[in-house]
Amino acid sequence: MTASWTLAVVIGSVREGRIGHSVARWFVDQLRCGEHTDVRVDLIDLAALDLPQDLSGGGDTPELAERIGRADAVVIVTPEYNRGYPGPLKSAIDAVASPWAAKPVGFVAYGGVSGGLRAVEQLRPVFAELHAVTVQAVVALPHAWDSLDADGALHAPRAGSAAAAMLRQLRWWAHALQDARTASPYRA
Ligand SMILES: Cc1cc2nc3c(=O)[nH]c(=O)nc-3n(C[C@H](O)[C@H](O)[C@H](O)COP(=O)(O)O)c2cc1C
């Protein structure tokens, strides 16, 4: 458990005026405290990438597939839209395909009163289909827009312990699956 690990943090909202990048920045800041000195973060902003048209296995999104492939764990930062998650996020997940297999996935969700939890519950079976392992702990931020300061920075001290729990779980799975994939390539 001493090797370093790479955590990809995916900003799942791409709309103009989104607050997803503020939520992602807050989450990445949580890594600066505590025991996570051995993690490398790759912040993936779907809005900065060409969204896939071909969903047959990473064909037209090699960059996204490569970055997920390099990650030992992934956190999806997702808002809730009409009790679900954003359509572009689904296209991105589908297009990446096989690099999800045997990778742990956690969620930082935000929305109205539900804190984005209904989006998370829809994402869990999607990742099960892709042979990823979703961790139990989740960060949910109800009415996140009320916690932004004038510079757009999110302040959510009460969510810090949930982020810490999720990171502990992700770290355990990241190392366990890193070792397992090295010992024997995962076959569906
Ligand atoms: C099209 C749309 C649908 C939404 N539906 C829900 C919803 O069902 N439940 C909820 O809690 N919030 C809902 N919201 C509120 C969003 O979760 C909130 O605006 C959030 O900040 C959106 O993330 P973004 O700013 O990163 O795009 C909705 C927002 C939009 C734009």
The ligand as a Gaussian input file, in Angstrom:
#p B3LYP/6-31G(d) Opt

LIG

0 1
 C      -31.956000      20.811000     -16.961000
 C      -31.815000      20.810000     -15.475000
 C      -32.502000      19.892000     -14.724000
 C      -32.346000      19.855000     -13.328000
 N      -32.989000      18.898000     -12.630000
 C      -32.725000      18.743000     -11.300000
 C      -33.251000      17.638000     -10.573000
 O      -33.979000      16.803000     -11.076000
 N      -32.950000      17.533000      -9.268000
 C      -32.126000      18.428000      -8.637000
 O      -31.859000      18.276000      -7.460000
 N      -31.597000      19.486000      -9.303000
 C      -31.871000      19.661000     -10.619000
 N      -31.323000      20.700000     -11.318000
 C      -30.451000      21.624000     -10.607000
 C      -29.005000      21.299000     -10.901000
 O      -28.600000      20.114000     -10.249000
 C      -28.125000      22.452000     -10.483000
 O      -28.505000      23.581000     -11.246000
 C      -26.650000      22.161000     -10.704000
 O      -25.921000      23.297000     -10.328000
 C      -26.368000      21.827000     -12.148000
 O      -25.004000      21.555000     -12.315000
 P      -24.089000      22.439000     -13.280000
 O      -24.290000      23.876000     -12.838000
 O      -22.680000      21.994000     -13.063000
 O      -24.575000      22.208000     -14.669000
 C      -31.497000      20.786000     -12.699000
 C      -30.815000      21.731000     -13.481000
 C      -30.963000      21.742000     -14.846000
 C      -30.175000      22.739000     -15.671000

